[in-house]
């Protein structure tokens, strides 16, 4: 193992070129090095400020989520499906606005013809929706949905069979069940 692998993360990350030992000084808040090893440089100061802000945001994030009563993300594939649905809805809404435009171009302040913002946003929504759908297809989202629906159908059928068995239907009623139940289930699809 090298000396850096044994380094104390709380101390200045700089190492002596001659002895290869870690600097023993402590860096200022947000810094990874001490003043002697570059903490005074403007780019190091800017990076330190950003590190402090990120640490504060990360520390507050858990408290904010708890305060707002937000739950963590569920199944990522289901969440992606919701996101794709939202993107599709946005695309449809923007498409309706574009369809009501008299002209897809407009003149800017300098008299130059430009494409209207609605058209640009609509094109972006199309691209975003297509990308999300492509991800869902590659991830097998539709096959997964079919399996879930099949499982639900099988569970419903099993429950119905148990109900009909417990009802102790006559032969004529059982024949009627074989006709009425499929008709009613098909009616749900329409």
N, C-alpha and C positions, 0 to 999 in steps of 0.2 A: 504494500500500500504506500501511496505517496503521502507527503506531509499534508497536502491539501485535503486528502480524504479524512485526515484526523483533525482538520481545522475546527476551531470553536466558532460556530455560526454567529455568536453574539459579539465577537470581536472583529476588528478591521480585517477585511479579506485580503489585504496586501501581504506579500511575503518578501522577506529579505532576499535579494539576489545572491548575496554572498553565503548566508547560512541556510537559506530556504525555510527559515522559521517564520511562523505567522506573527504579524505585528501584534503587540500586546495591548494596544490602545482600543478604546471603545469608540465606535462611530456615533455621530449625532443621529437623532431620530430620523428615520427614513434613509439614512446613508448606509452604504456597505463598507465604506472606507473612512479612515480618520482624516483630520485636516492635513496632516503631513503627507498623506498618500492621495491627495486629489480632491478632498471634499470641498475645497474652495472653488473648484472649477465650475463655471456656469452650467455646463451640460450635466455635471454630476449633481448640482443643486436642483436643476429642473427634474432630473430622474428621481431624486429623493422626494421632491414635492409630490410627484405623481404616485410614488410608492405609498406615501402617507395617506393620500386621498383614497387610493385603492384599498388600503388596509382599513380605513374608516368605513368605507362603503361596504366592504365585505363583513365587517363586524356588525354594522347596522342592518344588513340585509336579513339576517335571521330574526332580529327583533321586529323589523318592519313586516315581514311575512307573518309572524305570530300575531302582531297587533292587528293587521288587516284580516286575519282569519283565513289566509290563503293556504291552500294545500299544495303539496308538492305535485309535480307532474305525474300523471298516471302512465299508462302504457304509451311509450313514445310513438308507436305506429298508429294508435288511436288518435293521439294528439296531432300527429301529422295529417291524418285524415280530416280532422276538424279544421286544421289550418288550410288544407286544400279546398275544403268546402267554403271557407271564408274568402279565399282568393277567388274562387269561382263566382261567388256572389258579388264580389267587387267588380270582377270582369263583366258580369251581366249588367250591373248598374251603370258602369262606365260605357258599355256598349249601347245602352238605351240613350244615354246623353249624347253620344256621338251620332246616333241615328237621327236625333232631333236637330242637329246642327244644320244650318243652311249651307255653310261652307266649312271645309276642314282646315282652311288657312285663314290667317288674319294679318293685319299690318302692325308692325311694331312702332315704337316712338320715332324711329328714323325712316319710316316709310318702307321698310323691308318686309317682304312677305315671309311669314313664319307659320309653322304648323301649330294648330291650337293645342293648348295644354291638355284638353280632354282626350285628344287623339293620342298624344304621347303617353298619357297615363293609361289609356286603354291598351295600347301596345305593350306596355310594361306589365299590365295585369294579365294579358294573354300569355306572355313569356313566363311569368311567375307561376301561373296556374299550370301551364304545360310542364314546367320543371317539377312541380310538386306531384303531379299525376305520374310523371315518369318515375320518380322515386318510389311512389306507392306501388306501381306495377312491378318494378324491380324487386321490391321487398315482399312481394306476394300478398299484398293487402287484400285484393279481391278474392283470392283463393281462401284466405283466412276468414273473410266475411261469409263466404259460402259455407265453410265448415261450421261456423258459429250458427248460421241459420239452419243447417241440417241438424245440428245437435239440438237446437231449440225445437225443431219440428219433431224429432224423435222423442224428446221429453214430453211434448204436448200429446203426441199419439199414445205414449205409455200411460200418461195420466188419464186420458179419455178411456183407454181400455180398462184401467182399474175402476174407474167410475162406473162404466157400463156393467162390469162384472159384479160390482157391489149392489147395483140396482136390481139385479136378477131379472133382466128383461125377458119377455116371452120370445119365442122364435120369430114371430112376425115383427116384433119391435127391433130385434137384432138385425133382421134383414133391412128394415127401414133405416137403422143407424148407418148401415153400409152405404146407403144412398144419400141420406140427408147430410151427414157430416162432411163428406167430400164436397158436396155442392156448396155448403156454407163456407168452407175454407177457401174454395175457389172464389166465392163472392168477396172475400176479404182482399184478394189480390187486385180487384178492380177498383 
